[in-house]
């Protein structure tokens, strides 16, 4: 079952409560979700106290220009890869005042999938400036374009806290 708008909004409120309580700042770097995570987060009243900014880096060039993703990473692994997600998360931290980042890159469909990178494949990365660590994970979501994107937003937010 797909997460509803209400569920996404409730989760965004929980994320906001966490970041406000911890006195931390959050930054997002999104590709396949096109800013949906940032939209859900900024729907929370008072989000300007903990949400610094969002990068929508849909093209490889945008990933390089805005987040400093190395062209060699993109050439070797592709935009939808663990290496790219991790570089996006790190680049978001380096280009913001945030303490924590989440990055999302994937293939929402309906086209663009391959045997090794099917439609629905989404890579996530979460970076924390204080711990100098980056966690990453991939998921293959079922459904059409909006379903993949909606599930990706929920997954990204759930793993922030």
Residue pairs with C-beta under 8 A, 6 or more apart in sequence:
2 143
2 147
2 150
2 151
3 11
3 150
3 151
3 153
3 154
7 154
8 40
8 150
8 153
8 154
8 157
9 40
9 43
9 44
11 40
11 154
11 157
11 158
12 40
12 41
12 43
12 44
12 157
13 44
14 161
15 26
15 41
15 44
15 157
15 160
15 161
16 41
16 44
16 46
16 47
16 50
16 51
18 160
18 161
19 25
19 26
19 50
19 51
19 100
20 46
20 49
20 50
24 50
24 98
24 99
24 100
25 50
25 51
25 52
25 96
25 97
25 98
25 99
25 100
26 41
26 50
26 51
26 52
26 98
26 99
26 100
26 101
26 102
26 160
27 51
27 52
27 53
27 54
27 55
27 92
27 93
27 95
27 96
27 98
27 100
27 101
28 37
28 38
28 41
28 53
28 54
28 55
28 92
28 101
28 102
28 103
28 104
29 54
29 55
29 57
29 67
29 88
29 89
29 91
29 92
29 101
29 102
29 103
29 104
30 36
30 37
30 38
30 54
30 55
30 56
30 57
30 103
30 104
31 56
31 57
31 58
31 63
31 79
31 88
31 104
31 105
31 106
32 80
32 104
32 105
32 106
32 107
32 108
32 122
32 148
32 149
32 152
33 104
33 106
33 108
33 149
33 152
33 153
33 156
34 56
34 58
34 149
35 54
35 56
36 149
36 150
36 153
37 54
37 102
37 104
37 153
37 156
37 157
38 51
38 54
38 56
40 153
40 157
41 47
41 51
41 54
41 157
42 51
44 51
52 96
52 97
52 98
53 96
53 98
55 62
55 66
55 67
55 88
55 91
55 92
55 95
56 62
57 63
57 66
57 67
57 69
57 88
60 69
60 71
60 74
60 79
63 69
63 74
63 79
63 84
63 87
63 88
63 91
64 70
64 71
64 74
66 91
66 95
67 87
67 88
67 91
67 92
67 95
68 87
68 91
68 94
68 95
69 84
69 87
69 88
69 91
70 87
73 81
73 83
73 84
73 87
74 84
76 83
77 83
77 84
78 84
78 117
79 105
80 105
80 106
80 107
80 117
80 121
80 122
80 123
81 105
81 123
82 123
82 125
82 136
82 138
84 105
84 123
85 103
85 104
85 105
85 123
85 124
85 125
85 136
86 103
86 125
86 127
86 134
86 136
88 103
88 105
88 125
89 101
89 102
89 103
89 125
89 126
89 127
89 134
89 136
90 101
90 127
90 134
92 98
92 101
92 103
92 127
93 100
93 101
93 127
93 129
98 129
99 128
99 129
99 130
100 126
100 127
100 128
100 129
100 160
101 125
101 126
101 127
102 124
102 125
102 126
102 156
102 157
102 159
102 160
103 124
103 125
103 126
103 127
104 122
104 123
104 124
104 152
104 156
105 122
105 123
106 120
106 121
106 122
106 123
106 148
106 152
107 113
107 117
107 118
107 119
107 120
107 121
107 122
107 148
108 119
108 120
108 122
108 145
108 148
108 149
108 152
109 119
109 120
109 144
109 145
109 148
110 119
110 144
110 145
111 119
112 119
113 119
113 120
113 121
118 140
119 148
120 140
120 141
120 142
120 143
120 148
121 138
121 139
121 140
122 138
122 139
122 140
122 141
122 148
122 152
122 155
123 136
123 137
123 138
124 136
124 137
124 138
124 139
124 152
124 155
124 156
124 159
125 134
125 135
125 136
126 134
126 135
126 136
126 159
126 160
127 133
127 134
127 135
135 159
137 159
139 151
139 152
139 155
141 147
141 148
141 151
141 152
142 148
143 151
